[in-house]
Amino acid sequence: MTTLQDCRARDAADPLRALRDLFTIPAGVIYLDGNSLGVMPAAAPARIAAAVREEWGTQLIRAWNASGWFDLPQRLGDRLARLVGAQPGELVCTDSTSVNLFKVLSAALKIAAEDAPQRRLVVSERSNFPTDLYIAEGLCRERGYRLQLVDAPEQIAALLPETAVLMLTHVNYRTGAMHDMAAMSAAAHAAGALAVWDLAHSAGAVPVDLNGGGADFAVGCGYKYLNGGPGAPAFVWVHPRHAQRFWQPLSGWWGHAAPFAFTPDYQPAPGIARYLCGTQPILSLTGLECGLDTVLAAEPLGGMAALRAKSLALTDLFIALVEERCAGHGLELVTPRAHAQRGSQVCLSRSEGAYAIVQALIARGVIGDYRAGDAQMPDILRFGFTPLYLGFEDVWNAVEHLCEVLASEEWRRSEFNAKHAVT
Ligand SMILES: Cc1ncc(COP(=O)(O)O)c(C=O)c1O
């Protein structure tokens, strides 16, 4: 039986503990939603204010050169590359995950159309994040492909001989289940298909090896585990074997080989820079830079391997405490117990009151979120664990609040049952 004292002792012995000071966490808040919007880096307000006052305010247009605004997407991309098993020059930070997915899926379909024109399927999971499915649906309609969704990963193998592109999200947004990227990419390649990965819940959360894992294309999110701020620019990675092969269809001037030559014809920039489109949001990229600094600050302490070890320890503890202390309250564990199949979040389902329970927890300062269920699964209470700023005592206290909300049935109060626009 774990005790509060055990949790305190684990915090005292945690080599990553000091990283918490890199963040501004409001008093009284236990933040279990870093898988949706990461906590603000403490350095962000001053750094963004300096970009506004000194760079924009004083340097004005000269800042594109003087403050290195022009190549910020590449410079941040080179730093982020270290977290996802990519090399410098293979990744840029830009646009949203949805827009970047459009670019890479377009390029993948173009390759497939040349190399394997008889293949007409894009395969994904019905449980994938909706924007991925919507983007794929739109492109499939336009290019004459069929989007085939499976209910279980085991159904993918039978479709691969007809598949042009296998498009998967590495860690599922609702369940926290994680794919074996290397095995799935190898299976796609062995059958002649390409593998496109969404790393929205992976970058900064779990170790990723894009080159070693055989991925063809990847996109991911800047505002979740990378702590880049609301709507932070996302990222896009293309394997070097594909990077020179095609333009992506959003062939704006920032992806041109010489944007300031202002030629009327388009010449794609070499490599990943052709995946840029238009003028970049410098203040948002500045916020993302602060977020990347927080994750990269773990490098001298063991980097992603150390973050992963702590993340698994936190999620193991949460699962054990929920099962010990909240037994009999109708909570079911949805996230896989096996470490190799678990991202950095824990999801619990409940047939009644999931939304209201989350609202009652938020009122107590324990911030998680809710995702609606479907035919396969009841509604979900979703808890993200960011090891950079969460401790073991936080986990103890969060479970304590969850037990109290359930035991007292405080979640039945009407204010916790009124649905907000954003859940
Ligand atoms: C797997 C996945 N992809 C994409 C997104 C969001 O994409 P965008 O930033 O374009 O809204 C999310 C958001 O939660 C997500 O979970």
The ligand as an SDF file (V2000), in Angstrom:
LIG
                    3D

 16 16  0  0  0  0  0  0  0  0999 V2000
   -3.6250   13.4140  -32.5630 C   0  0  0  0  0  0  0  0  0  0  0  0
   -3.9480   14.8590  -32.7840 C   0  0  0  0  0  0  0  0  0  0  0  0
   -3.7130   15.4350  -33.9770 N   0  0  0  0  0  0  0  0  0  0  0  0
   -3.9910   16.7370  -34.1860 C   0  0  0  0  0  0  0  0  0  0  0  0
   -4.5280   17.5140  -33.1880 C   0  0  0  0  0  0  0  0  0  0  0  0
   -4.8780   18.9610  -33.3850 C   0  0  0  0  0  0  0  0  0  0  0  0
   -4.4480   19.5270  -34.5410 O   0  0  0  0  0  0  0  0  0  0  0  0
   -4.4810   21.1200  -34.7080 P   0  0  0  0  0  0  0  0  0  0  0  0
   -3.4180   21.6710  -33.8130 O   0  0  0  0  0  0  0  0  0  0  0  0
   -4.2650   21.3090  -36.1420 O   0  0  0  0  0  0  0  0  0  0  0  0
   -5.8070   21.5960  -34.2370 O   0  0  0  0  0  0  0  0  0  0  0  0
   -4.7830   16.9740  -31.9430 C   0  0  0  0  0  0  0  0  0  0  0  0
   -5.3530   17.8160  -30.8780 C   0  0  0  0  0  0  0  0  0  0  0  0
   -5.6110   17.4340  -29.7890 O   0  0  0  0  0  0  0  0  0  0  0  0
   -4.4920   15.6010  -31.7310 C   0  0  0  0  0  0  0  0  0  0  0  0
   -4.7470   15.0450  -30.5640 O   0  0  0  0  0  0  0  0  0  0  0  0
  1  2  1  0
  2  3  1  0
  2 15  2  0
  3  4  2  0
  4  5  1  0
  5  6  1  0
  5 12  2  0
  6  7  1  0
  7  8  1  0
  8  9  2  0
  8 10  1  0
  8 11  1  0
 12 13  1  0
 12 15  1  0
 13 14  2  0
 15 16  1  0
M  END
$$$$
